[in-house]
Amino acid sequence: MKYNKTFLLCLFLFIGSSTFSQNEDLLKAINHDLWANFSKAFETLDYQLFSDLHCENLTRVSGDSHKIKNKTEYIEVYKTYWQDKSLKQIISFRFLERICGTEKASERGIYKLTRNPNTANEKSYYGKFHVILKKEESVWKILVDYDSSEGNSINEESYQNAYDINDFESFNK
């Protein structure tokens, strides 16, 4: 009987550690495929890269403007706005929840968009987002994207209270 308990304990530990490893690998892939390129697109004003991060049948919901857009409508805004190459901005993400499978994921978090970083005119904007991701041709893309400033109640404190993008342990419970 003692042998069976030891075996079960080892099996449980092995399964738990392999599940943690698999989840961490999935989150790292999402960070690589999606979030790193999302940030790069914002910094380089590359609407084509930004467009490539979204599924063709994207549903984009803005809680602040109460609008729902398809991919074409959503990307057109960035294509127009990012023509001004003097625009300087950075965007970063922290997370409240990251749930992922091998083909789909749901991620909720806080973003911080900073315009004119490291200047006297620096200004940051915050919002809460929820994205549904889908793996297409081995690459993670955004299928559904919702965000809102929640009446401008999302702020630096909200951002700092969320988990770092590379904090994988917090999402393996």
Backbone as a chain_set.jsonl record, in Angstrom:
{"seq": "MKYNKTFLLCLFLFIGSSTFSQNEDLLKAINHDLWANFSKAFETLDYQLFSDLHCENLTRVSGDSHKIKNKTEYIEVYKTYWQDKSLKQIISFRFLERICGTEKASERGIYKLTRNPNTANEKSYYGKFHVILKKEESVWKILVDYDSSEGNSINEESYQNAYDINDFESFNK", "coords": {"N": [[0.824, -1.195, 0.0], [1.979, 1.224, 0.74], [3.756, 1.614, -1.329], [2.027, 2.206, -3.454], [0.988, 4.725, -2.64], [3.272, 6.312, -2.725], [3.91, 6.094, -5.423], [1.627, 7.319, -6.553], [1.908, 9.903, -5.501], [4.299, 10.733, -6.74], [3.473, 10.59, -9.415], [1.441, 12.536, -9.406], [2.974, 14.844, -8.818], [4.624, 14.871, -11.093], [2.744, 15.201, -13.175], [1.643, 17.649, -12.397], [3.916, 19.341, -12.582], [4.502, 19.1, -15.302], [2.204, 20.169, -16.434], [2.383, 22.788, -15.494], [4.718, 23.541, -16.826], [3.901, 23.279, -19.507], [1.846, 25.211, -19.596], [3.337, 27.51, -19.012], [5.012, 27.527, -21.249], [3.099, 27.992, -23.256], [2.188, 30.56, -22.536], [4.552, 31.995, -22.846], [4.858, 31.748, -25.6], [2.615, 33.189, -26.465], [3.324, 35.707, -25.489], [5.566, 36.159, -27.107], [4.605, 35.877, -29.824], [2.434, 37.645, -29.882], [2.198, 39.863, -27.831], [4.774, 41.095, -27.739], [5.078, 41.885, -30.393], [2.829, 43.506, -30.648], [3.49, 45.659, -28.984], [5.77, 46.501, -30.377], [4.625, 47.305, -32.829], [3.149, 49.54, -31.991], [5.226, 51.221, -31.127], [6.718, 51.584, -33.469], [4.893, 52.519, -35.206], [3.617, 50.863, -37.036], [1.19, 49.917, -38.869], [0.607, 47.705, -40.462], [1.953, 45.507, -39.325], [0.561, 45.569, -36.913], [-2.033, 45.008, -37.848], [-1.624, 42.392, -38.742], [-1.6, 40.99, -36.386], [-4.12, 40.382, -35.703], [-7.035, 38.371, -36.11], [-8.763, 37.696, -39.18], [-11.537, 37.762, -38.927], [-11.994, 39.47, -36.773], [-13.5, 40.819, -33.846], [-13.961, 43.853, -32.48], [-14.37, 45.68, -29.59], [-15.14, 48.671, -28.087], [-15.443, 49.823, -24.976], [-15.518, 52.423, -24.029], [-16.36, 54.093, -26.168], [-18.607, 52.779, -26.916], [-18.753, 51.23, -29.217], [-18.714, 48.742, -31.775], [-16.5, 47.151, -33.87], [-15.336, 45.811, -37.017], [-12.421, 44.108, -38.303], [-11.333, 45.596, -40.5], [-12.451, 48.2, -40.159], [-11.416, 48.826, -37.644], [-8.554, 48.688, -37.949], [-8.166, 50.648, -39.869], [-8.355, 53.061, -38.485], [-5.923, 53.133, -37.072], [-4.141, 53.05, -39.21], [-4.576, 55.537, -40.389], [-4.06, 57.318, -38.208], [-1.418, 56.694, -37.477], [0.08, 57.722, -39.554], [1.314, 60.05, -38.967], [4.426, 60.41, -38.422], [5.895, 61.661, -36.488], [4.849, 61.051, -34.103], [5.365, 59.753, -30.926], [5.34, 56.938, -28.943], [4.732, 54.425, -26.46], [3.65, 51.199, -25.434], [2.539, 49.064, -22.857], [1.868, 46.044, -21.007], [0.086, 44.527, -18.327], [-1.182, 41.833, -16.335], [-4.311, 40.453, -15.269], [-5.556, 38.058, -15.461], [-4.836, 35.017, -17.053], [-5.684, 32.618, -19.17], [-5.124, 29.706, -20.828], [-5.244, 27.443, -23.568], [-4.173, 24.968, -25.894], [-4.911, 25.95, -28.383], [-6.604, 28.145, -28.072], [-7.076, 31.13, -26.112], [-7.709, 33.204, -23.247], [-7.289, 36.421, -22.105], [-7.008, 38.82, -19.608], [-6.355, 42.137, -18.627], [-4.383, 45.081, -17.813], [-3.549, 47.884, -19.697], [-0.941, 50.223, -20.453], [-0.533, 53.115, -22.088], [1.8, 55.277, -23.252], [2.377, 58.461, -24.324], [4.716, 60.572, -25.971], [7.073, 59.698, -24.491], [9.501, 60.086, -21.866], [9.772, 62.848, -22.034], [8.992, 66.339, -21.432], [6.37, 66.542, -22.083], [5.203, 64.108, -21.579], [2.593, 61.765, -21.273], [0.396, 59.457, -19.844], [-1.975, 56.892, -20.556], [-4.553, 54.712, -19.553], [-6.115, 51.482, -19.569], [-8.483, 48.834, -19.217], [-8.362, 45.588, -20.498], [-9.727, 42.839, -22.365], [-8.998, 40.065, -24.094], [-9.67, 37.572, -26.523], [-7.912, 34.98, -27.75], [-6.658, 33.243, -30.613], [-5.059, 30.524, -32.119], [-3.579, 30.677, -35.187], [-2.347, 29.107, -37.937], [-0.091, 28.314, -36.449], [0.491, 30.632, -35.036], [-0.236, 33.007, -32.522], [-3.128, 35.012, -32.423], [-5.355, 37.853, -32.181], [-8.724, 37.395, -31.664], [-11.07, 38.39, -30.489], [-11.411, 41.565, -29.08], [-11.678, 43.597, -26.384], [-11.832, 46.694, -24.738], [-11.664, 49.189, -22.113], [-11.651, 52.278, -20.363], [-13.043, 52.371, -18.145], [-14.6, 54.6, -17.272], [-12.478, 56.336, -16.876], [-11.307, 55.317, -14.586], [-9.258, 53.51, -14.419], [-5.87, 53.366, -13.654], [-2.434, 54.274, -12.833], [-2.014, 52.905, -10.429], [-3.81, 50.749, -10.692], [-2.596, 49.509, -12.843], [-0.045, 48.818, -11.767], [-0.863, 47.03, -9.812], [-1.6, 44.781, -11.178], [-0.377, 41.689, -12.657], [2.975, 41.152, -13.769], [3.993, 40.792, -17.184], [5.734, 38.666, -17.57], [5.349, 37.06, -15.393], [4.782, 34.069, -14.846], [4.16, 32.12, -12.984], [2.015, 32.998, -11.417], [-0.193, 32.381, -12.89], [-0.548, 29.714, -12.975], [-2.065, 28.206, -11.25]], "CA": [[0.0, 0.0, 0.0], [2.859, 2.379, 0.788], [4.296, 1.78, -2.68], [1.008, 2.871, -4.268], [0.918, 6.133, -2.248], [4.481, 6.959, -3.235], [3.742, 6.161, -6.868], [0.619, 8.336, -6.845], [2.48, 11.207, -5.196], [5.247, 11.041, -7.821], [2.685, 10.829, -10.619], [0.799, 13.832, -9.226], [4.012, 15.874, -8.957], [5.05, 14.898, -12.49], [1.667, 15.793, -13.969], [1.57, 19.061, -12.016], [5.044, 20.1, -13.125], [4.427, 19.154, -16.764], [1.137, 21.105, -16.744], [2.962, 24.114, -15.277], [5.673, 23.79, -17.908], [3.143, 23.474, -20.739], [1.171, 26.505, -19.499], [4.374, 28.538, -19.132], [5.423, 27.551, -22.659], [2.032, 28.638, -24.021], [2.206, 31.993, -22.224], [5.752, 32.55, -23.489], [4.568, 31.83, -27.035], [1.695, 34.312, -26.626], [4.133, 36.929, -25.317], [6.43, 36.304, -28.281], [3.825, 36.075, -31.052], [1.447, 38.714, -29.835], [2.431, 41.076, -27.043], [6.018, 41.761, -28.169], [4.798, 42.529, -31.684], [1.849, 44.561, -30.39], [4.283, 46.787, -28.488], [6.626, 46.958, -31.481], [3.767, 48.01, -33.786], [2.843, 50.851, -31.424], [6.444, 52.037, -31.098], [7.199, 51.867, -34.823], [3.734, 53.015, -35.961], [3.502, 49.902, -38.138], [-0.196, 49.423, -38.881], [0.55, 46.387, -41.105], [2.288, 44.548, -38.264], [-0.578, 45.589, -36.0], [-3.103, 44.293, -38.527], [-1.27, 40.966, -38.798], [-1.79, 40.392, -35.055], [-5.551, 40.187, -35.517], [-7.727, 37.451, -37.018], [-9.558, 38.381, -40.212], [-12.91, 37.945, -38.439], [-11.879, 40.167, -35.499], [-14.546, 41.647, -33.264], [-13.317, 44.855, -31.621], [-15.373, 46.382, -28.801], [-14.647, 49.763, -27.252], [-16.392, 50.158, -23.923], [-15.6, 53.875, -23.868], [-17.156, 54.709, -27.236], [-19.785, 51.936, -27.137], [-18.755, 50.83, -30.623], [-18.198, 47.437, -32.172], [-15.941, 47.274, -35.211], [-14.668, 44.649, -37.595], [-10.988, 44.34, -38.449], [-11.059, 46.678, -41.456], [-12.784, 49.473, -39.52], [-10.499, 49.032, -36.519], [-7.198, 48.932, -38.431], [-8.164, 51.912, -40.618], [-8.092, 54.136, -37.525], [-4.477, 53.153, -36.826], [-3.476, 53.384, -40.477], [-4.676, 56.992, -40.533], [-3.431, 58.006, -37.082], [0.017, 56.442, -37.45], [0.772, 58.397, -40.65], [2.112, 61.099, -38.331], [5.639, 59.719, -37.961], [6.49, 62.368, -35.352], [4.211, 60.496, -32.913], [6.203, 58.868, -30.102], [4.494, 56.254, -27.971], [5.043, 53.055, -26.045], [2.533, 50.54, -24.762], [2.942, 47.886, -22.102], [0.727, 45.271, -20.518], [0.148, 43.715, -17.11], [-2.301, 40.902, -16.45], [-5.173, 40.055, -14.162], [-5.925, 36.661, -15.677], [-4.358, 34.443, -18.31], [-6.165, 31.241, -19.275], [-4.785, 29.302, -22.188], [-5.184, 26.08, -24.035], [-3.201, 24.859, -26.987], [-5.387, 26.646, -29.586], [-7.351, 29.355, -27.717], [-6.702, 31.701, -24.824], [-8.424, 34.382, -22.772], [-6.382, 37.195, -21.275], [-7.528, 40.085, -19.109], [-5.29, 42.888, -17.991], [-4.342, 46.534, -17.85], [-2.505, 48.419, -20.563], [-0.467, 51.587, -20.217], [-0.075, 53.75, -23.316], [2.482, 56.53, -22.923], [2.706, 59.314, -25.469], [5.863, 61.448, -25.721], [7.813, 59.188, -23.332], [10.762, 60.711, -21.462], [9.795, 64.276, -22.379], [8.164, 67.169, -20.551], [4.976, 66.358, -22.497], [4.803, 62.713, -21.376], [1.253, 61.543, -20.724], [0.019, 58.045, -19.909], [-3.391, 56.528, -20.601], [-4.706, 53.351, -19.052], [-7.381, 50.829, -19.838], [-8.606, 47.408, -18.912], [-8.669, 44.867, -21.729], [-10.005, 41.403, -22.363], [-8.852, 39.537, -25.445], [-9.776, 36.143, -26.798], [-6.881, 34.689, -28.742], [-6.791, 32.01, -31.381], [-3.844, 30.175, -32.84], [-3.787, 30.506, -36.627], [-1.108, 28.72, -38.609], [0.937, 28.254, -35.404], [0.76, 31.965, -34.494], [-1.325, 33.547, -31.717], [-3.728, 36.241, -32.931], [-6.515, 38.342, -31.439], [-10.014, 37.121, -32.284], [-11.992, 39.347, -29.875], [-10.66, 42.547, -28.293], [-12.527, 44.559, -25.673], [-11.152, 47.5, -23.728], [-12.388, 50.308, -21.535], [-10.989, 52.989, -19.268], [-14.028, 52.274, -17.065], [-14.857, 55.955, -16.785], [-11.169, 56.859, -16.465], [-10.955, 54.837, -13.241], [-8.05, 52.688, -14.518], [-4.758, 54.288, -13.476], [-1.121, 53.669, -12.554], [-2.174, 51.948, -9.333], [-4.426, 49.561, -11.297], [-1.546, 48.903, -13.676], [0.978, 48.211, -10.899], [-1.467, 45.936, -9.042], [-1.731, 43.606, -12.051], [0.837, 40.869, -12.731], [3.934, 41.386, -14.849], [3.806, 39.953, -18.368], [6.576, 37.467, -17.46], [5.033, 36.349, -14.157], [4.042, 32.888, -15.29], [3.747, 31.338, -11.829], [0.715, 33.46, -10.899], [-1.266, 31.874, -13.741], [-0.438, 28.25, -13.014], [-2.67, 27.707, -10.005]], "C": [[0.865, 1.254, 0.0], [3.449, 2.664, -0.587], [3.309, 2.547, -3.561], [0.893, 4.361, -3.929], [2.116, 6.903, -2.794], [4.377, 7.132, -4.741], [2.758, 7.267, -7.245], [1.142, 9.742, -6.575], [3.449, 11.637, -6.301], [4.507, 11.367, -9.116], [2.01, 12.198, -10.558], [1.813, 14.971, -9.411], [4.479, 15.998, -10.401], [4.0, 15.581, -13.366], [1.557, 17.282, -13.667], [2.696, 19.871, -12.62], [4.989, 20.154, -14.642], [3.307, 20.084, -17.207], [1.636, 22.535, -16.571], [3.886, 24.47, -16.425], [4.94, 24.061, -19.22], [2.462, 24.847, -20.732], [2.186, 27.637, -19.646], [4.842, 28.654, -20.574], [4.383, 28.24, -23.531], [2.03, 30.146, -23.786], [3.427, 32.667, -22.848], [5.526, 32.705, -24.995], [3.614, 32.995, -27.318], [2.459, 35.632, -26.49], [4.964, 37.21, -26.56], [5.624, 36.674, -29.526], [3.019, 37.359, -31.024], [1.929, 39.969, -29.123], [3.714, 41.808, -27.428], [5.786, 42.508, -29.478], [3.762, 43.644, -31.563], [2.589, 45.821, -29.942], [5.152, 47.37, -29.592], [5.815, 47.76, -32.499], [3.444, 49.411, -33.278], [4.066, 51.762, -31.458], [6.89, 52.467, -32.492], [6.1, 52.399, -35.739], [3.485, 52.16, -37.206], [2.103, 49.286, -38.137], [-0.297, 48.045, -39.528], [0.902, 45.289, -40.107], [1.129, 44.439, -37.292], [-1.745, 44.797, -36.587], [-2.861, 42.784, -38.515], [-1.471, 40.253, -37.467], [-3.242, 40.043, -34.773], [-6.111, 39.209, -36.551], [-8.547, 38.263, -38.021], [-10.981, 38.651, -39.741], [-12.927, 38.558, -37.028], [-13.186, 40.87, -35.123], [-13.858, 42.553, -32.262], [-14.398, 45.665, -30.926], [-14.671, 47.441, -27.959], [-15.721, 50.118, -26.239], [-16.576, 51.651, -23.757], [-16.492, 54.522, -24.924], [-18.432, 53.93, -27.549], [-19.91, 51.521, -28.597], [-18.174, 49.435, -30.787], [-17.744, 47.573, -33.619], [-15.421, 45.927, -35.692], [-13.191, 45.016, -37.79], [-10.691, 45.535, -39.361], [-11.307, 48.043, -40.825], [-11.781, 49.818, -38.418], [-9.097, 49.419, -36.996], [-7.109, 50.259, -39.178], [-7.865, 53.104, -39.708], [-6.584, 54.261, -37.272], [-3.711, 53.533, -38.086], [-3.462, 54.901, -40.67], [-3.869, 57.713, -39.45], [-1.906, 57.866, -37.114], [0.749, 56.991, -38.676], [1.659, 59.52, -40.126], [3.334, 60.443, -37.69], [6.355, 60.458, -36.839], [5.908, 61.858, -34.03], [5.18, 59.546, -32.211], [5.31, 58.261, -29.034], [5.058, 54.888, -27.634], [3.805, 52.501, -25.343], [3.08, 49.323, -24.037], [1.705, 47.284, -21.441], [1.072, 44.582, -19.209], [-1.162, 42.931, -17.076], [-3.01, 40.631, -15.136], [-5.476, 38.565, -14.241], [-5.399, 36.223, -17.034], [-4.757, 32.964, -18.304], [-5.865, 30.782, -20.69], [-4.851, 27.794, -22.363], [-4.214, 26.05, -25.203], [-3.615, 25.624, -28.234], [-6.13, 27.948, -29.305], [-6.911, 29.83, -26.344], [-7.596, 32.895, -24.517], [-7.476, 35.12, -21.835], [-7.039, 38.521, -20.906], [-6.397, 40.828, -18.423], [-5.473, 44.386, -18.111], [-3.24, 46.944, -18.822], [-2.162, 49.835, -20.132], [0.105, 52.092, -21.529], [0.522, 55.093, -22.941], [2.848, 57.244, -24.207], [3.814, 60.264, -25.05], [6.682, 60.982, -24.512], [9.135, 59.929, -23.133], [10.897, 62.153, -21.939], [8.94, 65.031, -21.361], [6.675, 67.0, -20.868], [4.477, 64.922, -22.322], [3.428, 62.639, -20.727], [0.902, 60.075, -20.908], [-1.488, 57.886, -19.83], [-3.488, 55.055, -20.235], [-6.063, 52.791, -19.462], [-7.318, 49.375, -19.424], [-9.003, 46.718, -20.207], [-9.019, 43.418, -21.439], [-9.924, 40.96, -23.817], [-9.088, 38.037, -25.443], [-8.816, 35.893, -27.955], [-7.149, 33.357, -29.406], [-5.473, 31.765, -32.095], [-4.208, 29.914, -34.295], [-2.445, 30.235, -37.276], [0.08, 28.84, -37.661], [1.299, 29.604, -34.805], [-0.47, 32.45, -33.726], [-1.791, 34.882, -32.274], [-4.952, 36.595, -32.094], [-7.781, 38.105, -32.258], [-11.075, 38.125, -31.796], [-11.169, 40.261, -28.971], [-11.637, 43.554, -27.708], [-11.625, 45.389, -24.766], [-12.009, 48.667, -23.301], [-11.516, 50.97, -20.474], [-11.861, 52.946, -18.016], [-14.248, 53.633, -16.412], [-13.61, 56.628, -16.241], [-10.782, 56.461, -15.046], [-9.715, 53.935, -13.25], [-6.859, 53.65, -14.511], [-3.459, 53.535, -13.191], [-1.207, 52.639, -11.434], [-2.792, 50.64, -9.853], [-3.379, 48.783, -12.079], [-0.528, 48.163, -12.803], [0.428, 47.029, -10.102], [-1.677, 44.67, -9.872], [-0.376, 42.892, -12.13], [1.681, 41.215, -13.952], [3.71, 40.383, -15.98], [4.621, 38.656, -18.307], [6.394, 36.73, -16.14], [4.154, 35.158, -14.508], [3.497, 32.072, -14.123], [2.358, 31.72, -11.322], [-0.453, 32.895, -11.696], [-1.21, 30.363, -13.898], [-0.99, 27.638, -11.744], [-3.743, 26.719, -10.298]], "O": [[0.531, 2.239, -0.66], [3.621, 3.822, -0.965], [3.705, 3.43, -4.322], [0.72, 5.181, -4.83], [1.97, 8.028, -3.272], [4.715, 8.188, -5.276], [3.024, 8.059, -8.149], [0.853, 10.669, -7.332], [3.414, 12.785, -6.744], [4.869, 12.305, -9.828], [2.008, 12.935, -11.543], [1.523, 15.952, -10.095], [4.707, 17.107, -10.885], [4.328, 16.431, -14.194], [1.395, 18.09, -14.581], [2.467, 20.972, -13.121], [5.392, 21.159, -15.228], [3.428, 20.731, -18.248], [1.349, 23.398, -17.4], [3.837, 25.587, -16.94], [5.312, 24.97, -19.963], [2.493, 25.563, -21.732], [1.916, 28.621, -20.335], [5.048, 29.762, -21.07], [4.734, 28.988, -24.443], [1.888, 30.923, -24.731], [3.331, 33.797, -23.328], [5.96, 33.691, -25.59], [3.789, 33.709, -28.306], [2.262, 36.557, -27.278], [5.058, 38.351, -27.013], [5.924, 37.661, -30.198], [2.933, 38.074, -32.023], [2.054, 41.025, -29.743], [3.73, 43.038, -27.44], [6.249, 43.636, -29.644], [3.819, 44.624, -32.306], [2.345, 46.912, -30.457], [5.258, 48.589, -29.728], [6.281, 48.794, -32.979], [3.462, 50.368, -34.052], [3.952, 52.944, -31.782], [7.382, 53.58, -32.677], [6.348, 52.694, -36.908], [3.183, 52.676, -38.282], [1.862, 48.267, -37.489], [-1.198, 47.279, -39.185], [0.229, 44.259, -40.048], [0.753, 43.337, -36.891], [-2.371, 44.001, -35.886], [-3.786, 42.0, -38.302], [-1.506, 39.023, -37.431], [-3.56, 39.476, -33.728], [-5.711, 39.221, -37.715], [-8.968, 39.383, -37.732], [-11.572, 39.664, -40.114], [-13.768, 38.208, -36.199], [-13.876, 41.435, -35.971], [-13.244, 42.08, -31.306], [-15.245, 46.269, -31.583], [-13.733, 47.146, -27.218], [-16.775, 50.647, -26.593], [-17.658, 52.109, -23.39], [-17.292, 55.402, -24.606], [-19.248, 54.373, -28.357], [-21.008, 51.465, -29.15], [-17.281, 49.011, -30.052], [-18.489, 48.041, -34.48], [-15.112, 45.034, -34.903], [-12.78, 46.131, -37.466], [-9.877, 46.391, -39.013], [-10.473, 48.942, -40.94], [-11.356, 50.965, -38.288], [-8.518, 50.381, -36.492], [-6.077, 50.927, -39.121], [-7.194, 54.049, -40.122], [-6.041, 55.366, -37.261], [-2.728, 54.269, -38.014], [-2.447, 55.473, -41.068], [-3.085, 58.614, -39.75], [-1.188, 58.818, -36.809], [1.945, 56.742, -38.821], [2.64, 59.894, -40.768], [3.274, 59.979, -36.551], [7.327, 59.941, -36.289], [6.414, 62.194, -32.959], [5.743, 58.647, -32.834], [4.612, 58.972, -28.311], [5.772, 54.278, -28.431], [3.025, 53.24, -24.743], [3.971, 48.636, -24.536], [0.656, 47.918, -21.332], [2.193, 44.115, -19.008], [-2.139, 43.321, -17.715], [-2.408, 40.586, -14.063], [-5.632, 37.895, -13.22], [-5.498, 36.946, -18.026], [-4.228, 32.169, -17.528], [-6.309, 31.408, -21.652], [-4.564, 27.007, -21.461], [-3.512, 27.029, -25.455], [-2.765, 25.926, -29.072], [-6.274, 28.776, -30.204], [-6.437, 29.048, -25.52], [-8.164, 33.512, -25.417], [-6.93, 34.538, -20.898], [-7.553, 39.243, -21.761], [-5.58, 40.229, -17.725], [-6.543, 44.889, -18.454], [-2.131, 46.412, -18.773], [-2.973, 50.543, -19.533], [1.103, 51.568, -22.026], [-0.162, 55.95, -22.379], [3.54, 56.698, -25.065], [3.85, 60.713, -23.904], [6.958, 61.773, -23.61], [9.793, 60.338, -24.09], [12.001, 62.622, -22.214], [8.255, 64.426, -20.537], [5.822, 67.279, -20.026], [3.432, 64.563, -22.866], [3.136, 63.351, -19.766], [1.085, 59.514, -21.988], [-2.181, 58.633, -19.14], [-2.612, 54.258, -20.57], [-7.025, 53.531, -19.671], [-6.248, 48.78, -19.299], [-9.874, 47.199, -20.932], [-8.651, 42.86, -20.406], [-10.687, 41.425, -24.663], [-8.75, 37.333, -24.491], [-8.91, 36.527, -29.005], [-7.781, 32.468, -28.836], [-4.852, 32.694, -32.611], [-5.032, 29.052, -34.6], [-1.519, 31.04, -37.174], [1.121, 29.393, -38.017], [2.321, 29.715, -34.128], [-1.599, 32.326, -34.201], [-0.987, 35.768, -32.562], [-5.51, 35.751, -31.393], [-7.893, 38.557, -33.398], [-11.868, 38.638, -32.584], [-10.335, 39.794, -28.195], [-12.33, 44.267, -28.433], [-10.748, 44.842, -24.098], [-12.935, 49.084, -23.996], [-10.746, 50.307, -19.78], [-11.462, 53.428, -16.956], [-14.108, 53.803, -15.2], [-13.669, 57.39, -15.276], [-10.027, 57.168, -14.379], [-9.177, 53.629, -12.186], [-6.835, 54.624, -15.263], [-3.402, 52.31, -13.299], [-0.539, 51.607, -11.491], [-2.343, 49.553, -9.491], [-3.292, 47.558, -11.985], [-0.194, 47.01, -13.077], [1.181, 46.119, -9.754], [-1.908, 43.598, -9.313], [0.645, 43.439, -11.714], [1.159, 41.527, -15.022], [3.284, 39.253, -15.74], [4.243, 37.658, -18.921], [7.201, 35.864, -15.802], [2.927, 35.245, -14.467], [2.475, 31.402, -14.263], [1.609, 30.863, -10.853], [-1.59, 32.926, -11.226], [-1.762, 29.806, -14.847], [-0.445, 26.664, -11.224], [-4.365, 26.192, -9.376]]}, "num_chains": 1, "name": "protein.A"}
